Amino acid sequence: MGLDQVRIFIAFIILTCIVVITVLTFLKDNLGKVGKSFLGLVVSLFAWYFFHTLSFYLSKYQEPSYMVATLAGISVLCVGTAMYVFCEFFPEGSQNKSSKYRILFFGLISASLAPLTYSDLWIKNRGQVGIIGPFFYATSIWIVFTIISGIFLQIWKYTKTNDPRKRNRILRLLLSIIFHLTLAVFFSVILPALGSWEFFFLGPATSVLGIVLIIYAIQFHPLLNLREAMIQIGIRLLFGITICVLIYFLINYVDSFRDENTFSYKNLIVFSLLFSAGILYGSILHPKLENLIFQSKTNIEESIVQVFLKQSSGSYFSLNEMLEDLLKPIYNNLGLSKILAAVVDHEDHLILHDFGENPSEIKEIASRLVFSRVSRDRKLPMELVKESDRLFLLDEDASIPFREKTSFTSDYFRLVRRTVGYRPKVVSLGYRVVMALVLQNQICGYLFLGDKKSKRPFFEDEVDLLERLRIPFAALIRNLNDRTRIHYLKNQAEAELRDLKTTQTEREVIFQTVANKTLVYKSQTMEKTIEHIERIAPLTRPVFIHGETGTGKELFANLVHEKSRPSEPFVPLNCAALPANLWEDEIFGHVKGAFTDAKNDRSGAVEKAGKGTLFFDEIGEMPLSIQAKMLRLLQERQFSPIGSSKLLKAECRFIFATNRNLEDLIRSGEFREDLYYRINVFRIDLLPLRQRKEDILPLANFLLSSFTKEMNTQIQNIPPSVVTIFQNYSWPGNIRELENSLLRALSTAKEEGLSLDDFPIMAKEYLKTPNHKNHFKRDNFPDDVHGNFHEIMDAYALKIIQSALQKTKGNKSHAAKILGIRRSSLEYRLKR
């Protein structure tokens, strides 16, 4: 194969590569002005090299064509103008108001020089040996001038921008243009001017392919590692080039069987087949191969929009829930090996949320960064905030913070040294990007992005996406914290207002509807319990409710649920009623085929609760084997149904209740100590009725009103004598016993109303209680009353009855009503 054939062969490969890159660029979404100007540059380079090669071929094997040579000249003028236009728009968003006037100026000059390329004064004798005329130098100088103008424009942009990523891209573009411009001028201008045309084709060949590949890499491929970028592009072009080579040698092989000296028809076929192969590969084969070889990406921004919508609807109850939805699409779509978020909640507590294997060292560094920079009350130096307000690409020297020496770096030497020292540590732990979440000059937290699983570098479009997401991330975190803080302060203000009203006026009975039931209370103890619930309700940590039987533990669990996530399900689970062999199935569920009778999938309590609340009543009855799994569930917030290896996320809030003393159970080995400390985060102690006597009468009146409607009776009040024994009874069964006592009393009560006889157990306990504060001393009795306790009581009761009969003039029914007893009881006392 001779030198001329080598030249044509190289031209085939280069033109095919340009076709592939043109199609790839054209098929990209949202090219923008930079992408479109690059597309124009590629088309101009293709036209230049195509007409340049065709002119050579015609002059070598056919008659020279002035028109083809002229088109080659016009194309090279277009290349110069397109290069300048690209420099005007590159990098994205760097053009200004005068850009269009400069582009118009260069375009008009190039258009005015285009007719010169048809003159013999441009190139005379366009055959085997061309003679360069003055117009050739004029157009060449203009082309070099336009490209140099673009170079100086990029240098000016480099000095004006402080963005390290833009400066990096501009620097690489400048080096590429200068290098390839030097090659092109040397081979295509200087050597021909000296009379050497043998290597004329190397100038366009190297500059065309080099410029196209490097600019394509800078615009659409890795920013941090240009070598990796070229490897990736090379893989994508390898298929197309291989096809070109195979087709070329196939045609040569077929042509060897023919005895013809002409070369024209074969080259025409090669041109057609190679261009068709390039278009076919770029439009059809490349997308399929890219999806097969490279990881496909979904739209991360759409996932973030969904997070915004969920937050605006109040669906998030904690930062961990929101961070889960924020980090997951980035972790999956970028193919990261690990990612860590370090932020603070509304109380300035550190929240760490991660995916992948994040070492403890990075969590310690993240904690130091957060606690030294993130606080609502901390006033940070503005220079520190501004230096942090960007995305740090740790593989770039330009991302080193505080590179320039200023008065701030001198005044805060230790802080600057410590900040700079974090970088090598973070890089050594396998992290490549650090996102500072800054909003309104306030740092909200940090994101640490590790290496990709594929070991590929971060691409420019990925870095741009992360940069665009920084402010929305910070806004989401700030908004959720502000909303939670406002809710907390609102509850606190309401509680203080209630306290203020309590001190100024007589305490009123409170009626509060919870889960279709009514919570009734009057005591200050209960008010403090409600205030405590309102403070802890917005938080997501477990709640532990302790109280005797009948104190309403499930009702208060419902209250916590309604104060935090009322739109989500509330799932109660009675631990005392579960058989030993059904515990795990009830909590975690099972999949079809997990055991003999598992004919269908069954959701457990954790899955049913979803993002709501899961309430474990009588947690002290849980077996030790299940306690270990419950501890793991609380620690990792993940579980697997029976028979499944798939891990599911536990997003519910856990509330636990018991009437047993768990500390005693821990000492006896019946309850795990680590589980106790895990569930006993926010504790609610419900006092028994005997310790909040103010609530007994309001509760009794409310229950009486409800039961009389249910039983259709006319009894409307509770007599003072019954109130007295209510106040002094121990109520071992608490509210449940009060309900049952009233129901029994109403079922036996006469029309006259309730009396002591309707509550025999309470009355008996009351009468047997020694030294009670309501008992009369001996000195309180009349002198004519003697005997033991019961004799004194009977005598005194008789005196009271006789006094009532005197007032009612012997009317026993009226006297019994005044005393709050039945007529039959009054007559029984008189007979005794």
C-alpha positions in Angstrom: 0.0 0.0 0.0 1.6 3.3 -1.1 1.6 6.6 0.6 -1.4 7.9 -1.4 -3.4 4.8 -0.4 -2.4 5.3 3.2 -3.6 8.9 3.0 -7.0 7.8 1.6 -7.3 5.0 4.1 -6.6 7.5 7.0 -9.2 9.8 5.5 -11.8 7.0 5.5 -11.2 6.3 9.2 -11.2 10.0 10.3 -14.3 10.8 8.3 -16.1 7.8 9.7 -15.1 8.8 13.3 -16.4 12.3 12.7 -19.7 11.0 11.4 -20.1 8.8 14.6 -19.3 11.8 16.9 -21.7 14.0 14.9 -24.5 11.6 15.3 -23.8 11.0 19.0 -23.7 14.8 19.6 -26.9 15.3 17.6 -28.8 12.7 19.5 -28.0 14.2 22.9 -30.8 16.0 24.8 -30.5 19.7 25.7 -27.4 20.5 23.7 -27.5 24.2 24.6 -25.5 26.8 22.8 -22.2 25.1 23.5 -23.4 21.8 22.2 -24.9 23.4 19.0 -21.7 25.4 18.3 -19.7 22.2 18.8 -22.0 20.4 16.4 -21.4 23.2 13.8 -17.6 22.9 14.4 -17.7 19.2 13.8 -19.7 19.6 10.6 -17.3 22.3 9.4 -14.3 20.0 10.1 -15.9 17.1 8.3 -16.6 19.3 5.2 -13.0 20.7 5.3 -11.4 17.2 5.5 -13.8 15.7 3.1 -13.3 18.3 0.3 -9.6 18.4 1.1 -9.3 14.6 0.6 -11.6 14.6 -2.5 -9.5 17.4 -4.0 -6.4 15.3 -3.5 -8.0 12.2 -4.9 -9.2 14.0 -8.1 -5.9 15.6 -8.6 -4.1 12.3 -8.2 -6.4 9.9 -10.1 -8.7 12.2 -12.1 -8.9 15.7 -13.5 -8.4 18.4 -10.8 -11.6 20.2 -9.8 -11.4 23.9 -9.1 -14.9 23.7 -7.5 -13.9 21.0 -5.1 -10.7 22.9 -4.1 -12.8 26.0 -3.6 -15.3 24.2 -1.4 -12.3 22.9 0.6 -11.2 26.6 1.0 -14.6 27.7 2.0 -14.9 24.9 4.5 -11.6 25.8 6.2 -12.9 29.4 6.5 -16.0 27.9 8.2 -13.8 25.9 10.5 -12.1 29.1 11.7 -15.3 30.9 12.3 -17.0 27.8 13.9 -14.0 27.5 16.3 -14.4 31.2 17.3 -18.1 30.8 17.8 -17.5 27.7 20.0 -15.0 29.8 22.1 -17.6 32.5 22.5 -20.1 30.1 24.0 -17.7 27.8 25.9 -18.1 27.1 28.8 -21.9 27.2 29.2 -23.3 30.5 30.3 -20.1 32.5 29.7 -21.2 34.6 26.7 -22.1 38.3 27.1 -24.2 40.9 25.3 -21.5 41.8 22.8 -20.9 38.1 21.8 -23.4 38.2 18.9 -21.7 41.4 17.5 -18.3 39.7 17.5 -19.7 36.6 16.0 -21.4 38.7 13.2 -18.1 40.5 12.6 -16.1 37.3 12.1 -18.8 35.7 10.0 -19.0 38.6 7.6 -15.2 38.7 7.2 -15.0 35.0 6.5 -17.9 35.3 4.0 -16.2 38.1 2.2 -13.0 36.0 1.9 -14.8 32.9 0.6 -14.8 34.1 -3.1 -11.0 34.4 -3.1 -10.7 30.6 -2.8 -11.9 30.3 -6.5 -9.2 32.5 -7.8 -5.8 31.3 -9.3 -4.3 33.7 -6.8 -5.3 31.3 -4.0 -3.8 28.1 -5.4 -2.6 27.9 -9.0 -2.3 24.6 -10.9 -4.4 22.5 -8.5 -2.9 19.3 -9.8 0.1 17.4 -8.9 2.0 20.4 -7.7 0.1 23.4 -6.5 1.5 27.0 -6.5 0.3 29.0 -3.5 -0.8 32.6 -4.3 -1.2 35.7 -2.1 -4.9 34.9 -1.4 -3.9 31.6 0.2 -1.8 33.5 2.7 -4.6 36.0 3.3 -7.2 33.3 4.1 -4.7 31.3 6.1 -3.7 34.4 8.2 -7.4 35.1 8.8 -8.2 31.6 9.8 -5.2 31.6 12.2 -6.4 35.0 13.5 -9.9 33.8 14.2 -8.6 30.8 16.1 -6.1 32.9 18.0 -8.9 35.3 18.8 -10.9 32.4 20.3 -7.8 31.5 22.3 -7.4 35.0 23.7 -11.2 35.0 24.4 -10.8 31.8 26.4 -7.8 33.2 28.3 -9.9 36.3 29.2 -12.7 34.0 30.5 -10.1 32.0 32.4 -9.0 35.2 34.3 -12.6 36.3 35.0 -14.1 33.1 36.4 -13.4 31.7 39.9 -15.1 28.4 39.2 -12.3 25.8 39.4 -14.2 23.4 37.1 -14.7 26.1 34.4 -11.0 27.1 34.7 -10.0 23.4 34.3 -12.1 23.0 31.2 -10.9 26.2 29.6 -7.2 25.3 30.3 -7.6 21.9 28.6 -9.4 23.5 25.6 -6.6 26.0 25.2 -3.9 23.4 25.3 -5.8 21.3 22.8 -6.4 24.2 20.3 -2.8 25.5 20.5 -1.3 22.0 20.1 -3.4 21.1 17.1 -3.2 24.5 15.5 0.6 24.3 15.6 0.4 20.8 13.9 -2.0 22.1 11.2 0.0 25.2 10.5 3.2 23.3 10.3 2.0 20.5 7.9 -0.5 22.5 5.9 1.0 26.0 5.7 4.7 26.0 6.5 5.7 22.8 4.6 3.7 23.7 1.5 5.1 27.2 1.5 8.6 25.5 1.5 7.5 23.4 -1.5 6.9 20.1 0.4 3.5 18.6 -0.2 4.2 15.0 0.7 3.0 15.3 4.3 0.4 17.9 3.7 -2.4 15.5 4.7 -1.0 15.0 8.2 -2.0 18.5 9.3 -5.7 18.3 8.6 -5.7 14.6 9.8 -4.2 15.2 13.2 -6.0 18.5 13.9 -9.4 17.3 12.7 -9.5 14.1 14.7 -7.7 15.5 17.7 -9.8 18.6 18.1 -13.0 16.7 17.7 -12.2 14.0 20.2 -10.7 16.3 22.9 -13.5 18.9 22.7 -16.1 16.1 22.8 -14.3 14.7 25.8 -14.2 18.1 27.6 -17.8 18.8 26.9 -19.5 15.4 27.5 -17.0 13.2 29.3 -14.8 13.0 32.4 -13.6 16.2 34.0 -11.2 14.7 36.5 -9.2 12.2 34.4 -8.7 13.0 30.7 -6.9 9.7 30.1 -10.0 7.8 31.3 -12.1 9.9 29.1 -10.1 9.1 26.0 -10.3 5.4 26.9 -14.0 5.5 27.1 -14.3 7.4 23.8 -11.9 5.0 22.2 -14.1 2.0 23.3 -17.1 3.7 21.7 -15.3 4.4 18.4 -13.5 1.0 18.3 -16.5 -0.7 16.8 -17.0 1.9 14.1 -13.3 1.9 13.2 -13.1 -1.9 13.1 -16.0 -2.0 10.7 -14.2 0.6 8.5 -11.0 -1.5 8.4 -12.8 -4.7 7.7 -14.8 -3.2 4.8 -11.7 -1.6 3.3 -9.7 -4.9 3.3 -12.8 -6.8 2.1 -13.1 -4.5 -0.9 -9.3 -4.8 -1.6 -9.6 -8.6 -1.4 -12.5 -8.7 -3.8 -10.8 -6.2 -6.1 -7.6 -8.4 -6.3 -9.6 -10.9 -8.4 -10.2 -8.2 -11.1 -7.6 -7.1 -13.6 -8.3 -3.4 -13.6 -6.0 -0.5 -13.1 -8.7 2.1 -12.1 -9.3 2.9 -8.5 -12.3 5.2 -8.8 -15.3 2.9 -8.4 -13.8 1.1 -5.4 -13.3 4.3 -3.5 -16.8 5.4 -4.3 -18.1 2.2 -2.8 -15.8 2.6 0.2 -17.0 6.1 0.8 -20.7 5.0 0.7 -20.3 2.0 2.9 -18.2 3.7 5.5 -20.5 6.6 5.8 -23.5 4.3 6.0 -21.7 2.2 8.7 -21.0 5.3 10.7 -24.6 6.6 10.5 -25.9 3.1 11.3 -23.6 2.7 14.3 -24.2 6.2 15.7 -28.0 6.1 15.4 -28.8 2.4 16.2 -25.9 0.3 17.4 -24.2 2.8 19.7 -27.3 3.3 22.0 -27.7 -0.4 22.4 -24.0 -1.0 23.0 -23.8 1.9 25.5 -26.7 0.4 27.5 -25.0 -2.9 27.4 -21.5 -1.7 28.3 -22.1 1.4 30.3 -24.6 1.9 33.2 -27.8 3.6 32.1 -29.0 6.5 34.1 -32.5 7.7 35.0 -33.4 11.3 35.7 -32.2 12.1 39.2 -33.9 15.5 39.1 -37.3 13.9 38.7 -36.7 12.0 41.9 -35.7 15.2 43.7 -38.9 16.9 42.5 -40.9 14.0 44.1 -39.0 14.7 47.3 -40.1 18.4 47.1 -43.7 17.4 46.5 -43.7 15.0 49.5 -42.1 17.6 51.7 -44.7 20.2 50.7 -47.5 17.8 51.6 -46.0 17.1 55.0 -45.2 13.5 54.4 -41.8 13.6 56.0 -41.6 13.2 59.8 -37.8 13.1 60.1 -34.6 14.0 58.3 -33.7 10.4 58.0 -36.8 9.7 55.9 -36.1 12.6 53.6 -32.4 11.8 53.3 -33.3 8.3 52.3 -35.2 9.6 49.3 -32.6 12.2 48.5 -29.5 10.0 48.6 -30.9 6.8 47.0 -31.3 8.1 43.4 -27.8 9.6 43.5 -26.3 6.4 44.9 -28.0 4.1 42.4 -27.9 6.2 39.2 -24.3 7.4 39.6 -23.2 3.8 40.6 -21.5 5.0 43.8 -19.7 2.6 46.1 -20.8 4.8 49.1 -22.4 8.1 50.0 -22.7 9.8 53.4 -24.9 12.8 54.5 -24.0 14.7 57.6 -26.6 17.3 58.6 -28.3 18.6 61.8 -31.9 18.4 62.8 -34.1 21.2 64.2 -32.4 20.8 67.7 -28.9 20.9 66.2 -28.4 17.2 66.8 -26.1 15.4 64.3 -27.9 13.2 61.7 -25.7 10.7 59.7 -27.4 8.9 56.8 -25.5 6.7 54.4 -25.5 4.0 51.7 -22.7 1.5 51.2 -19.7 0.8 53.5 -18.7 4.1 55.0 -15.9 3.8 57.5 -16.1 5.2 61.0 -13.2 7.6 60.2 -15.3 9.6 57.6 -18.2 9.8 60.1 -15.8 11.3 62.7 -14.5 13.8 60.1 -18.1 14.6 59.1 -19.1 15.1 62.7 -16.2 17.5 63.3 -17.1 19.5 60.1 -20.7 19.7 61.0 -20.3 20.7 64.7 -17.7 23.3 63.8 -19.7 24.9 61.0 -23.4 24.0 61.3 -25.4 25.7 64.0 -28.3 28.2 64.1 -26.6 30.2 66.8 -23.0 30.0 65.6 -21.8 33.1 63.7 -19.3 31.9 61.2 -16.8 34.2 59.4 -18.2 35.1 56.0 -15.0 34.1 54.3 -15.4 30.6 55.7 -19.0 30.3 54.4 -18.0 31.7 51.0 -15.1 29.2 50.7 -17.4 26.4 51.6 -20.2 27.4 49.2 -19.2 25.1 46.3 -18.7 21.6 45.3 -15.3 20.1 46.1 -13.8 17.8 43.5 -11.1 16.2 45.6 -9.0 15.0 42.7 -8.5 18.5 41.5 -5.9 20.8 42.9 -8.3 23.7 42.2 -10.6 22.2 44.8 -8.1 22.7 47.6 -9.7 25.3 50.0 -8.0 28.5 50.9 -5.4 28.3 48.2 -4.9 32.0 48.1 -3.3 33.7 51.1 -5.5 36.4 52.6 -5.9 38.2 55.9 -8.5 35.6 56.8 -6.1 32.7 56.3 -3.6 34.6 58.6 -6.2 35.4 61.3 -7.7 31.9 61.3 -4.6 30.0 60.7 -5.6 26.9 62.8 -9.0 26.6 61.3 -7.6 26.9 57.7 -4.9 24.4 58.4 -7.4 21.9 59.9 -9.8 22.4 56.9 -7.0 21.9 54.4 -5.9 18.8 56.3 -9.2 17.1 55.9 -8.8 16.7 52.2 -6.0 14.1 52.0 -7.7 12.1 54.8 -11.1 12.1 52.9 -9.4 11.1 49.6 -7.5 8.3 51.3 -10.8 6.9 52.6 -12.1 6.6 49.0 -14.2 9.8 48.6 -14.0 11.9 45.4 -16.7 14.7 45.9 -17.7 16.7 48.9 -20.9 18.8 48.5 -21.3 21.7 51.0 -25.0 22.4 51.5 -25.2 26.1 51.9 -28.3 28.3 51.8 -28.4 32.0 52.4 -24.9 32.1 53.8 -25.6 29.3 56.3 -24.1 25.8 56.1 -26.8 23.1 56.5 -24.6 20.0 56.2 -22.3 18.0 53.9 -22.5 15.2 51.4 -19.5 12.9 50.9 -19.6 10.9 47.6 -17.3 7.9 47.3 -15.8 6.2 44.2 -17.9 4.7 41.6 -18.3 1.0 41.6 -17.0 0.9 38.1 -14.0 3.0 39.1 -14.9 5.5 36.3 -14.3 9.2 37.1 -17.1 11.7 37.5 -18.4 13.1 34.2 -18.9 16.7 33.6 -22.7 16.4 33.3 -22.8 14.5 36.6 -20.7 17.2 38.3 -23.0 19.9 36.8 -26.0 18.0 38.1 -24.6 17.7 41.6 -23.8 21.4 41.6 -27.4 22.2 40.6 -28.7 20.0 43.4 -26.7 21.6 46.2 -29.1 24.5 46.9 -32.3 22.4 46.5 -30.8 19.9 49.0 -30.0 22.6 51.5 -33.5 24.1 51.0 -35.2 20.8 51.7 -33.2 20.2 54.9 -33.7 23.8 56.1 -37.5 23.7 55.3 -38.0 20.4 57.1 -36.1 21.6 60.1 -38.0 24.9 60.2 -41.3 23.2 59.9 -40.5 20.8 62.7 -39.1 23.6 64.8 -42.3 25.7 64.3 -44.4 22.7 65.2 -42.4 22.2 68.4 -42.5 25.8 69.4 -46.3 25.9 68.7 -46.9 22.9 71.0 -44.6 24.5 73.6 -46.5 27.8 73.4 -49.8 26.1 73.7 -48.6 24.2 76.7 -47.3 27.4 78.3 -50.7 29.1 77.6 -52.5 26.3 79.3 -50.2 26.7 82.3 -50.9 30.4 82.4 -54.6 29.8 82.2 -54.4 27.3 85.0 -52.6 29.7 87.3 -55.1 32.5 86.6 -58.4 30.7 86.6 -59.9 27.6 88.1 -58.7 24.4 86.3 -61.3 23.2 83.8 -62.1 19.7 82.7 -60.4 18.9 79.3 -62.2 16.7 76.8 -59.9 15.5 73.9 -60.9 13.1 71.2 -58.3 10.4 70.4 -59.0 7.5 68.0 -62.8 7.8 68.3 -62.5 7.9 72.1 -62.5 10.7 74.6 -59.6 11.6 76.8 -60.9 13.3 80.0 -58.7 14.9 82.5 -58.4 17.9 84.9 -55.3 17.3 86.9 -52.1 19.2 86.3 -50.2 15.9 86.2 -52.2 14.8 83.1 -51.6 18.2 81.5 -47.9 17.8 81.9 -48.1 14.3 80.4 -50.0 15.7 77.3 -47.4 18.5 77.0 -44.6 15.9 77.0 -46.4 14.0 74.3 -46.7 17.1 72.1 -43.0 17.8 72.4 -41.9 14.3 71.5 -44.5 13.5 68.9 -42.8 15.2 65.9 -39.6 13.1 66.6 -39.1 9.6 65.3 -37.4 7.8 68.1 -39.2 5.0 70.0 -41.6 5.9 72.8 -42.0 3.8 75.9 -45.3 4.0 77.9 -45.4 2.6 81.4 -48.5 2.4 83.5 -50.7 0.1 85.5 -53.4 -2.0 84.0 -56.3 0.1 82.9 -54.5 3.5 82.7 -55.1 3.8 78.9 -51.7 3.0 77.5 -53.1 2.3 74.0 -55.1 5.5 74.1 -52.0 7.5 74.8 -50.1 5.6 72.0 -52.9 6.7 69.7 -52.4 10.2 70.9 -48.7 10.2 70.0 -49.6 8.7 66.6 -52.2 11.4 65.9 -49.8 14.2 67.0 -47.1 13.0 64.6 -48.4 11.1 61.6 -52.3 11.1 61.6 -52.7 10.2 57.9 -50.7 6.9 58.3 -51.9 3.6 59.8 -51.8 2.8 63.5 -51.1 -1.0 64.0 -51.5 -2.3 67.6 -50.0 -5.7 68.6 -50.8 -7.3 71.9 -47.7 -9.2 73.0 -49.6 -11.0 75.8 -52.1 -12.6 73.3 -49.6 -14.0 70.8 -48.7 -17.7 70.8 -45.0 -18.5 71.0 -44.8 -19.9 67.5 -46.5 -16.9 65.8 -44.4 -14.1 67.0 -42.0 -13.7 64.1 -44.8 -14.2 61.5 -47.0 -11.6 63.2 -44.2 -9.0 63.3 -42.3 -9.6 60.0 -44.8 -11.6 57.9 -43.9 -14.4 55.4 -43.6 -15.1 51.7 -45.4 -17.8 49.8 -43.8 -21.2 50.4 -41.9 -20.1 53.5 -43.5 -23.1 55.4 -46.1 -25.7 54.8 -49.2 -23.6 55.2 -47.7 -20.5 53.6 -49.9 -20.5 50.4 -49.7 -16.7 49.9 -47.6 -13.8 50.9 -48.6 -12.3 54.2 -47.6 -8.8 55.4 -46.4 -8.5 59.0 -47.1 -5.8 61.4 -44.0 -3.8 60.4 -45.0 -3.8 56.8 -48.7 -3.0 57.5 -47.6 0.0 59.6 -45.8 1.5 56.6 -44.8 5.0 57.6 -47.3 5.0 60.4 -47.0 3.7 64.0 -46.5 0.2 65.3 -47.6 -0.2 68.9 -46.4 -3.2 71.0 -48.6 -3.5 74.1 -47.3 -5.6 77.0 -43.7 -5.7 75.6 -42.6 -7.4 78.8 -44.2 -10.6 77.5 -42.0 -10.8 74.5 -39.8 -13.9 74.4 -36.0 -13.5 74.5 -35.6 -15.0 71.0 -37.8 -12.4 69.5 -36.2 -9.6 71.6 -32.9 -10.2 69.7 -34.7 -9.7 66.4 -36.5 -6.7 67.7 -33.2 -5.1 68.7 -31.8 -5.6 65.2 -35.0 -4.2 63.7 -34.7 -1.0 65.8 -30.9 -0.7 65.1 -30.9 -1.3 61.4 -34.4 -0.3 60.5 -34.5 -3.2 58.1 -36.2 -6.6 58.2 -36.9 -9.7 56.0 -40.2 -11.6 55.9 -39.9 -15.3 56.8 -38.6 -17.2 53.8 -37.3 -14.2 52.0 -33.7 -12.9 51.7 -34.9 -9.4 50.5 -34.4 -6.6 53.0 -37.3 -4.3 53.5 -37.1 -0.8 55.0 -38.9 -0.3 58.4 -40.3 3.3 58.1 -42.8 3.2 61.0 -42.5 4.6 64.4 -42.3 2.2 67.3 -44.2 2.6 70.6 -43.9 0.2 73.4 -46.1 -0.2 76.5 -46.1 -2.4 79.6 -47.5 -2.6 83.1 -44.5 -4.6 84.3 -41.3 -3.4 85.8 -38.7 -4.1 83.1 -35.8 -3.3 85.4 -36.9 -6.3 87.5 -37.2 -8.4 84.4 -33.7 -7.5 83.3 -32.3 -8.5 86.7 -34.2 -11.9 86.4 -32.9 -12.4 82.9 -36.3 -12.2 81.2 -35.7 -9.0 79.3 -32.6 -7.8 77.3 -30.9 -4.8 78.8 -29.8 -3.5 75.4 -33.3 -3.7 74.1 -34.6 -1.8 77.1 -32.3 1.1 76.5 -33.2 1.0 72.8 -36.9 1.3 73.4 -36.7 3.6 76.5 -35.8 6.8 74.5 -38.9 8.9 75.2 -40.7 7.6 78.4 -44.3 8.4 79.3 -45.3 7.4 82.9 -49.1 7.2 83.3 -50.0 7.7 87.0 -52.8 5.5 88.4 -56.2 7.0 89.4 -55.4 7.0 93.1 -52.5 9.4 92.4 -54.6 11.9 90.4 -57.8 12.1 92.3 -58.8 15.3 90.5 -59.5 13.2 87.4 -61.8 10.7 89.1 -65.0 12.7 89.3 -64.7 14.2 85.7 -64.1 10.6 84.4 -67.0 9.2 86.4 -69.4 11.9 85.2 -68.3 11.5 81.6 -68.7 7.7 81.8 -72.1 8.0 83.6 -73.4 10.3 80.9 -72.2 7.8 78.2 -73.6 4.7 80.0 -77.0 6.3 80.8 -77.6 7.0 77.1 -76.5 3.4 76.3 -78.7 1.8 79.0 -81.5 4.3 78.6 -81.7 5.3 82.3 -82.6 8.6 83.9 -79.7 8.8 86.4 -77.9 12.0 85.8 -75.5 12.5 88.8 -73.4 10.8 91.4 -74.3 11.5 95.0 -71.7 13.0 97.4 -71.5 9.8 99.4 -70.5 7.9 96.3 -68.0 10.6 95.3 -66.4 10.3 98.7 -65.8 6.6 98.4 -64.6 7.1 94.8 -62.0 9.6 96.0 -60.8 7.2 98.7 -60.9 4.0 96.8 -57.5 2.5 95.7 -58.7 1.7 92.1 -56.3 -1.2 91.4 -58.0 -1.6 88.0 -57.8 2.2 87.3 -60.1 3.5 84.6 -61.2 0.1 83.4 -62.4 -0.7 86.9 -64.2 2.6 87.1 -66.0 1.8 83.9 -67.0 -1.7 85.1 -68.1 -0.4 88.5 -70.4 2.2 87.0 -71.9 -0.3 84.6 -72.6 -2.8 87.4 -74.1 0.0 89.6 -76.4 1.2 86.8 -77.6 -2.3 86.2 -78.7 -2.6 89.9 -79.6 1.0 90.7 -83.2 1.9 91.5 -85.0 4.9 89.9 -84.0 7.1 92.8 -80.4 7.1 91.7 -77.0 5.7 92.7 -76.2 4.9 96.3 -73.4 3.3 98.4 -75.2 0.0 98.1 -74.5 -0.1 94.4 -70.8 -0.1 95.1 -70.4 -2.7 97.9 -66.7 -3.5 97.4 -65.7 0.1 97.5 -67.9 1.0 100.4 -66.6 -2.0 102.3 -63.0 -0.9 101.7 -63.8 2.6 102.6 -65.5 1.7 105.8 -62.6 -0.6 106.9 -59.9 2.0 106.2 -58.5 3.1 109.6 -57.5 6.7 110.5 -58.8 8.0 107.1 -58.8 11.7 106.8 -62.5 11.8 106.3 -63.3 9.7 109.4 -64.7 11.6 112.3 -62.7 11.7 115.6 -64.5 10.5 118.7 -64.9 14.1 119.9 -67.0 14.8 116.9 -69.8 12.4 118.0 -72.6 13.3 120.4 -72.1 12.3 124.0 -74.8 9.8 123.9 -73.1 7.7 121.2 -71.0 4.9 122.5 -69.6 1.5 121.3 -67.2 0.2 118.7 -66.7 1.5 115.2 -69.7 -0.1 113.6 -72.0 0.7 116.5 -70.9 4.4 116.4 -71.4 4.4 112.6 -74.9 2.9 112.9 -75.8 5.4 115.7 -74.5 8.3 113.8 -76.3 7.2 110.6 -79.5 7.0 112.6 -79.1 10.5 113.9 -78.6 11.7 110.3 -81.7 9.9 109.0 -83.8 11.2 111.9 -82.6 14.7 111.1 -83.5 14.3 107.5 -87.0 13.0 108.4 -87.5 16.0 110.6 -86.7 18.3 107.7 -89.1 16.4 105.4 -91.8 16.1 108.0 -91.6 12.3 107.9 -91.4 11.9 104.1 -89.1 8.9 103.8 -88.7 9.1 100.0 -87.8 12.7 100.2 -85.4 12.1 103.1 -83.7 9.2 101.2 -83.2 11.5 98.1 -81.6 14.2 100.2 -79.2 11.6 101.7 -78.4 10.1 98.3 -79.6 6.6 99.3 -82.6 4.4 98.3 -85.8 4.4 100.4 -85.3 0.7 101.1 -81.8 1.5 102.5 -83.3 4.2 104.7 -85.9 1.9 106.1 -83.3 -0.8 106.7 -81.2 1.7 108.8 -84.3 2.7 110.8 -85.2 -0.9 111.6 -81.6 -1.6 112.8 
